[in-house]
């Protein structure tokens, strides 16, 4: 068993695509129009045939309260691995990314938490 796609619920697919590609560095893999929305995925340029992130419109009524609860509690929706959290934090900060939590190291793992501009907190980690 392997992971193919994982959904991240976004409030605006175009804004999400811009953030996840231009800012975070993912690459668009698929964009299949489905009426007012699309099946829209991005992948790591380091693993273009690996798991994809589905930038899923947050249309289901359960999504908004779920996302609000995670934001209120400061819980990241997803975690991405980077080579060096502090270097990536500097790069993203220069692109005006807002960080909920600055880089910190606990038990040998360094982590920072950013706002993806689409209603989610995302952790970046290394170690």
ZIFEN-V786513 format. One record per residue. N is the residue number from 1. SS is DSSP state (H for helix, E for strand, - for the rest). PSI is psi in whole degrees, 0 to 359 (NA if undefined). OMEGA is omega in whole degrees, -180 to 180 (* if undefined). Layout:
N&SS&PSI&OMEGA / N&SS&PSI&OMEGA
This chain:
1&-&138&180 / 2&-&163&176 / 3&-&131&175 / 4&-&302&-179 / 5&E&145&173 / 6&E&131&-177 / 7&E&139&167 / 8&E&122&-178 / 9&E&127&-177 / 10&E&151&-179 / 11&-&347&-178 / 12&-&112&-175 / 13&H&322&-180 / 14&H&316&178 / 15&H&319&179 / 16&H&316&179 / 17&H&317&178 / 18&H&312&-177 / 19&H&312&-175 / 20&H&334&178 / 21&H&299&-175 / 22&H&319&-175 / 23&H&305&-176 / 24&-&335&176 / 25&-&6&174 / 26&-&169&178 / 27&E&142&177 / 28&E&133&178 / 29&E&309&-179 / 30&E&149&172 / 31&E&100&-179 / 32&E&113&-179 / 33&E&137&178 / 34&E&66&-176 / 35&-&238&-178 / 36&-&350&-179 / 37&E&185&180 / 38&E&156&165 / 39&E&103&-169 / 40&E&116&-179 / 41&E&152&173 / 42&E&155&-180 / 43&E&163&174 / 44&-&134&176 / 45&-&340&178 / 46&-&344&-179 / 47&-&66&-173 / 48&-&340&177 / 49&-&8&180 / 50&-&198&-179 / 51&-&145&180 / 52&E&152&172 / 53&E&121&175 / 54&E&119&177 / 55&E&86&-170 / 56&E&125&176 / 57&E&141&-175 / 58&-&46&-176 / 59&-&334&-178 / 60&-&137&-176 / 61&H&339&180 / 62&H&341&-173 / 63&H&312&-176 / 64&H&310&179 / 65&H&325&178 / 66&H&310&-179 / 67&H&319&179 / 68&H&317&-180 / 69&H&317&179 / 70&H&315&179 / 71&H&314&-179 / 72&H&320&-179 / 73&H&356&179 / 74&-&29&-177 / 75&-&122&176 / 76&-&140&177 / 77&-&327&-178 / 78&E&163&177 / 79&E&130&177 / 80&E&143&179 / 81&E&134&174 / 82&-&161&-180 / 83&-&318&-177 / 84&-&111&-176 / 85&H&316&-177 / 86&H&321&177 / 87&H&316&180 / 88&H&322&177 / 89&H&315&179 / 90&H&315&-179 / 91&H&313&-178 / 92&H&324&177 / 93&H&323&177 / 94&H&340&177 / 95&-&14&178 / 96&-&27&173 / 97&-&134&178 / 98&-&129&178 / 99&E&128&175 / 100&E&322&178 / 101&E&127&177 / 102&E&164&180 / 103&E&135&174 / 104&E&155&-178 / 105&E&128&177 / 106&E&128&179 / 107&-&39&176 / 108&-&359&179 / 109&E&127&177 / 110&E&136&-177 / 111&E&149&170 / 112&E&155&-178 / 113&E&127&-178 / 114&E&161&175 / 115&E&125&-177 / 116&-&6&-180 / 117&-&2&-176 / 118&-&18&177 / 119&-&14&-178 / 120&-&150&167 / 121&E&137&-180 / 122&E&130&175 / 123&E&141&167 / 124&E&139&-174 / 125&E&159&172 / 126&E&165&178 / 127&-&NA&*
